[in-house]
Amino acid sequence: EPTALDNQTDEDVLIYSNGSTLYFKGLTTEYKVFNISGKLIYKGTETSLSLPKGSYIVRINNQVAKVVL
């Protein structure tokens, strides 16, 4: 199930998963991924990111989305 984010610069970022990989479509800026406990586990601009199964918080600029793998 894709999650859409509208960041402050009105760019549309689509986040979707396939198995244990997150994909970011339309990404033009750095993002952060936190585990459900709030610990930062990734910071960068990769357009795909493999993670263990679980729940994650993705933050792009001031927009936040919860993603479950």
C-alpha positions in Angstrom: 0.0 0.0 0.0 1.8 3.2 -1.1 2.1 6.1 1.2 2.2 9.6 -0.4 3.9 12.5 1.2 3.7 16.2 0.2 6.7 18.0 1.6 7.2 21.7 2.0 8.4 22.3 -1.5 5.2 20.7 -3.0 7.1 17.8 -4.4 5.2 14.5 -4.3 7.1 11.6 -2.7 5.6 8.1 -3.0 6.8 5.5 -0.5 6.0 1.9 -1.2 7.4 -1.5 -0.1 8.0 -4.8 -1.8 8.9 -7.5 0.6 11.4 -6.0 3.1 12.5 -3.1 0.8 11.2 0.4 0.9 11.1 2.4 -2.3 11.0 6.2 -2.6 9.6 7.7 -5.9 10.0 11.4 -6.6 12.5 11.9 -3.8 14.7 14.9 -4.2 15.9 15.5 -0.6 17.4 13.6 2.3 15.1 11.5 4.5 15.4 9.8 7.9 14.0 6.4 8.9 13.4 5.7 12.6 12.4 2.4 14.2 9.1 2.3 16.2 11.1 3.2 19.4 12.3 6.4 17.8 15.9 5.4 17.1 17.4 6.8 13.9 18.4 3.8 11.7 19.0 5.5 8.4 19.6 9.0 7.1 20.3 9.7 3.4 18.9 9.9 -0.1 18.9 6.3 -1.4 15.8 5.5 -3.4 15.5 2.0 -2.1 16.3 0.7 1.4 16.2 -2.9 2.7 15.1 -3.2 6.3 14.1 -6.1 8.6 10.3 -6.7 8.9 8.6 -4.3 11.3 7.2 -0.8 11.7 9.1 2.3 10.8 8.7 6.1 10.8 9.9 7.9 7.7 10.5 11.6 7.9 11.0 13.8 4.9 11.4 17.5 5.7 8.4 18.1 8.1 6.3 15.3 6.8 6.1 12.0 8.6 4.7 8.6 7.5 4.4 5.3 9.3 5.4 2.3 7.2 5.0 -1.4 8.0 7.1 -4.1 6.3 
